[in-house]
Amino acid sequence: MNFTVSSSQLSSRLQTISRVINSKNAIPVLDCFLFELQGKTLTLTASDPDNTLNTSFEVVDSSEDFSFAISSKILIDALKEVSEQPLRFEINKETLEITIYYLNGKYSMVGKNADEYPSAPVLAEDAVKISIPTRVISSGISCSLFAAADDEVRPVMCGIYFDFTPENVAFVASDGHKLVRCRDYSVVGAEKSAFILPKKPATLLKNLLGKDEQEEVVLEFDGRFATFSMGEYELVCRLLDGRYPNYNAVIPQNNPHKLTVDRTALIGTLRRVAIFSSQVSLIKLHIEAGKIVISAQDTDFSTSAEESITCNYEGAPMNIGFRASFLIDILNNIPGQDVVIELADPSRAGVIVPAEQLENQELLMLLLPVMITD
């Protein structure tokens, strides 16, 4: 069995799908790529126990349909050293000896039987199917992924919650200290449905999705699995099992004190001042009309810092404490020049939103305060 393929095209596709493969696998065949040739269509697959990513493209001079598995590390490392040129694959169907011919040379290796490779799960017949613009999923994942937890005690928090309603779709993530809710009103569900996407497939999607406004992702999901079909790639992943907390219940509905501040300037100030904080990176904000005074100290090393920044503030003067690293993470994931921070009192969560929301989007981030001594 043999076929010919472009070296750069093959290398690019393999590099992309290789992100699924774990560094250590209990099942040895998952260290391999699966090659499946049908007619002139070559499908490449990479898997871990919970996720499967595949891609298909056309080859030339294919002789017959055949499938085999081949070591991912050896193949990727070998193709990195080959410039753009045709590669000729010749496979002995009996011994699975694989020879790859390129200009002035060849690689030889032994593959594995494709039957050893686990099949991707099949979704239930009643699976929900929705087409979503690429930009909507890309934006939803990008602004919320950082807030997902790494907590084995509460596994349902270790992912992004996709919440479809007849009014909008919401992307939600929280680690118990901070929360992100990104609603998009350009996508609606026929009825209420939801699932929790783990962090690994969410990260894979973030890297796969393009910026083309016209492209769409076909999403199908049931109670256990989800399939994302986009352009030349398809991702099948296992979902997190469990009930996501009622995120809307923890979002304050009326924080009367509001300040508007330049996002980039605030990030710079926080980074400078936080250097002088203790290990928990606690910073104190004193907010009054026209300015915020940001301060931090580390009593163990007798260090401290204080810096002021201008703002527009409506409300009574207030002192409130936050973890600097959490606040910086939130500000880094909000688009636009200015942000609005809505506060009630030093013991209640602050709500942070962009001063100008993107079209059809409502982005809200929440951060719990840290108790401080005035």
N, C-alpha and C positions, 0 to 999 in steps of 0.2 A: 504494500500500500504506500502511495506517495502523494505529495502535493507541494506546491510552491507558494511562498508567501513573502511579502515585503518585510525586511528585518526591522525597520523602524516602526511599522504599524504593529507588528507582533510584540515588539519590546514595549511599546507604549501601553498597549492593552494589558499585557502581563503585569507591568509595574502598577497599573491602576487597581486591578483586582487582587494583587498580592497583599494589599492592606488588610484584607480579611483574615489572612493566615496568622495563627498564633505562633509565638516563638517556640512554644513547647506544646506538643499535641499527644494526647493519650492514644489517639488512633493514627498510626504511622502514615496512612495514605493521605491524611489531611495536610501533610507536608508537601503535597504534590498539586500540580494543576491538572485538571481534567480536560483533555482535547476530544471533541466530538465532531467528526466530519460527516456531513450529509449533503451529497451532491457537491456543490461548490461553496457551501456555507460551513465555516468553521466556528464552533462555539467553544469558548474558553471559560472554565469555571474554577473558582477558588472558594473554599469553605472552611468554617470552623464548626464546632458542634451546634451553634445557634444561628449562624448567618451563612447565606450562599449568595455570591455575586458572580454574574456571568455576563459575557459580551459576545456578540456574533459579528462576523464580517466575511466578505467573499475572498476566496483564494483562487489560484489558477492551476491548471494541470492536475486536478484531483482525479485519482484513479478509481476509488471505490469508497463506500461508507465504512467508517471504522472509528473505534474509540480506544483511548489509552490514557494513562496517567504518567506524569513525568515530574521529577524533582524540581520544585519551584526555585530553590536557592541556586542550584547549579545552572539552570536554564537562564535565569535572570542575570546572574554574574557573567555567563558566557556571552549573552546577547549585548551586554553593555560595551563589550570590546569590538563589536562588529559595526562597521559603518553601513549606511543605507545601501542595500543591495538585495537581490532575490535570495531567499534561503530555500533549499530543496530538502524536504523531509522524506526519508525512506524508512519504513517501519516493517520489520519482519513480524508478521502476524502470529507466527508460532512461538518465537523466542522473545518477542517484544524488544528486540534490539533496535535502537533508534540511531540513525545516522543523519546528521544535519550538514549538508554541503554548502559552503559559502566560497567566495572568491579566494582561490589559492589555499583552501584548507577545508577541514571537516571536524565535526565533533561527533563522538560516539558515546552512547550511554544505554542503559537498559531501563525500560519503563515498567509500569505496573499494570495489572489487569484493571480495566475500567469498571468491572463488576464489583471491585472492592470499594469503589467510591460511593459514599452515601448519597441517596437521592434527595433533592430538595423537597420539603413538605408540600402537600397539596392542600389548598384552602377548602373550607366547607362550601357546599353549594349555595348556601344562603349568605355568603360573604358580601359585605358592603363594598360597592365600587364607586369611586369618585375621581373625577379629573380635576387636577389643581394646577394652576399656573406655577411654573418653576420658581418664579420670583417670590411667590407667597410662601412656599415651603422653605426656600433658601433663607428668606428674611426671618421667618418664624423660628427656625432652628438656630440661626446665627445669633439672634438676640437673647435666646433663652438657655442654650446649652450650658453656658458657664455656671448657671445657677443650680443645675442638677446635683444631687447629693452623691457622696461616695460612702454610703452607710449601709453595711450589710444587715444591720438590725432592722432597717426599714427599706427593703428592696424596692418598694413601689415608688420611692422618692428618687431612685437612681436612674431617672430617665425623663423624657419630655412627654407630657400629657397632651394628646391631640383630642380636643373636645369639639365635636361637630354639633351644631344646633341649626334650626331653620333660619336663624338670624346671622350667624357667623361661624367661623372656626377660630378656636383659641389654642394657642401654644403656651403651655404652662410648665414651669420648672421651679423647684424650691428645695433648699437644703435645711430648712428650719430656721435659718438666720435671714436669708434673703429670698425673695419670690419675684418671678417675672410672669406677667400675663400679657401676651401679644394677641390681640384680636384682629382678624381681617374680615371685613364685611363684603369682600368680593367673592367669597366662597361660602356656600351654605350647604347643610346636609338636608336630605329629604325628611329625615327625622333625627332625633337625638341619638348620637352614637359616639363612642370614645375608645381610645386605647392608649397604652403607655409604651413608648418606644425607648428601648435601652440606649445608653450613651454611645456604645460602640457603633451600632448601625446609624445613629443620628450623626456621628462624626463622619462616617463613610458617606452619608448622603450630602452633608455639608461640602465635602470635597468633590463630590461627583457632579453636583448641580451646576448648570451653567447660568449665565445672566441673560439669556435670550428671553425677551418679554413675550415672545410668541410660543415658546415651548411649554408643554404641559407634562405633568407627571400623572400617570394612571395609578391610583392607589386602590388596592383591594385588601380588606382585612376581615378576619373573623375573631373569635375569642382567644386564639392562640398565636396566629401568625399574621404577618402583613407582607405584601408584595408591592414594591415600588418599581414601575416600568418607566424608564426615561431614555429617550433616544436610543443609544447603542448599548445601554446597560440595563440589567434587571437585578434588583436586590430583594431577596427573600429572608425575612428575619423572624425570630421568635420574640413575642411580646412579653412584657412583664405581667405577671399574674397578680391580681389584687385590686382593691378599690382605692382610687386616688382620693386624698382628703378633699373636703369642700373648700377649695381655695378662695372662692368668693367671700366666704364667711370671715376670713381673717383680714380682708382688705378694708381699712377704715373708709367710711363713706363721707365723713365730714371732718377734714383737717383744716381748721380755719386760718392758720398762720401760713402764709405762702411767701417764698422767696424765689426770685429769678436771678440766675447767675450764669456767667460765661463758663461753659463746661470745660474747655481746655485749660483755662486759667485756674479753675478749681482743682483739676487733676494735678497740675504742676505744683500748686501750693500744698496739697495733701502729700504728695511724694516727698517734698522737701521737709515738711514738718514731721512726717511719720518716721524719718530716720532717727529722731531723738525720742521716740516712744519706747515703751517697754516691749517685750516679745509679743504681746497680744496686739500690738499696733493700735492701741487705744488713742484716739484723738478727741479733743473737746472743741465744740463749736459754740462760740458766743455770738448770737445773732441779734442784731438791733437794726434800726432804720439806717439804710445806706451801706452797711458793711457786715462782714462775717470775720470774726477773729478766731483763727484756728491755732490751737496750741497742743503741745504734747510734752511729756516728761518721762524720764526714767530715773526714779529715785535711787535705784541701786548703783547707778553710775554718775549720779548728780549731773545729768544732762537735761536740757529742755530747749524748746523752740517755740516761737510764736510769729504768726504772720497774718496780716489782714488783707481782705479782698473786697472790692466793692460789689454791691448787689442791690436789687430792688426788693424790699421786704415790707410785707403788710402783716402787722401783728405786734404783740407785746414782746419785749426783750426775753431771750430764752437761752439757757445753756443746755446742750444735749451732747451725749457721747456716742461715737460710732467706732467700729473697727475700720481703720483706714483702708486696709486691703479690700474689704468687702465693698466699701463705698467707691473705691477706685475701679473695681471690677464693674460695678453697675454703670458708672459714668463712661467707661470705655465702650460699653455696649449700647449706648443711647445715641441715635443719630442727631445731627443738627448742632448749631452753635450754642444755644442757650438751653438750660434745663430749669424746670420748676420743681422745688422741693416743698411738699406740703406737710405741715407738722401740726400736732395738737398739743402735746406736752412732752416733757423729757422721758416719760415712761412708755409712750405709745409709738408704734412703728411710723417711720417717715415714708411718704409716698413720693416717688421721683418719676417725673414724666418729661418728655421733650416739650419745649416751649411751642413747637409747631409739629403736629403729628403728620406722618406721611399719608398720602391719599388712601382712603379705605382702610386705614390702620389705626388702632388704638393701643398704644404701648404704655404699660404701667409696670414700675418696679417698686418693690417694697423692701425696706431694710429695718430690722429690729435695732433699737438703741442699746447702748451699754450704760449701765448706771455709773454715774460719776459723782464726785463730791465737789460742790461749788467752791 
